[in-house]
Amino acid sequence: MAERFENMLDQCLEGLRQGESLEQCLARYPEQAAELAPLLRVAMASQKASSAVKPRPECKARARSEIRSQLRAGSGSPNRRRRASLVDARWAVAVRQ
């Protein structure tokens, strides 16, 4: 049941990202609406708060520089480098915005 609930939550979160309203998401799962609603409200509030944060240009430049130097260094095992590259790529996308 927990896995199923997580899937429902994931689908609702994706729906919200795609522009659905909270009510539309909850209507898909009326029996779980009481459990889903507070989690989705927190997710919506977190998204709203994080979208208001704009890093200063010098912070973005420093982060880019650090990411590039880590990517060039490429030390460690292949798996570790792969994971680090994924994390660095996510940061690079965030810093670009």
JODA-V864552 format. One record per residue. NEAR is the number of other ideal C-beta (glycine too) atoms within 8 Angstrom. D_FIRST is the distance of its C-alpha to the first C-alpha in Angstrom with 1 decimal. Layout:
<<NEAR;D_FIRST> <NEAR;D_FIRST>>
This chain:
<<4;0.0> <5;3.8> <6;5.5> <7;5.0> <10;6.2> <8;8.6> <8;9.8> <12;10.5> <11;12.3> <8;14.1> <10;15.3> <14;16.5> <10;18.3> <8;19.9> <11;20.9> <14;22.5> <6;24.3> <6;25.6> <4;27.0> <7;24.7> <5;24.9> <10;22.3> <6;22.6> <9;22.1> <15;18.8> <13;17.6> <8;19.0> <10;16.6> <11;13.6> <7;15.5> <4;12.9> <9;11.3> <10;14.9> <5;15.7> <8;13.1> <14;13.9> <10;17.6> <7;18.7> <9;17.0> <15;18.6> <9;21.9> <8;22.0> <10;21.6> <10;24.3> <8;26.6> <8;26.2> <9;27.1> <8;30.0> <8;31.3> <7;31.1> <6;32.9> <6;35.8> <6;36.4> <4;39.2> <8;40.4> <6;44.2> <6;45.9> <6;47.1> <8;43.5> <11;42.4> <8;45.5> <8;44.9> <11;41.2> <10;42.4> <8;45.1> <8;42.8> <12;40.3> <8;43.2> <8;44.7> <9;41.5> <9;41.1> <6;44.7> <6;44.4> <6;41.5> <4;41.7> <6;39.4> <5;37.5> <5;36.5> <6;32.8> <8;33.5> <11;35.8> <8;33.2> <8;30.6> <10;33.4> <9;34.5> <8;31.1> <8;31.0> <11;34.6> <8;34.2> <8;31.5> <10;33.9> <10;36.8> <8;35.0> <7;34.4> <11;37.9> <6;39.4> <4;38.2>>
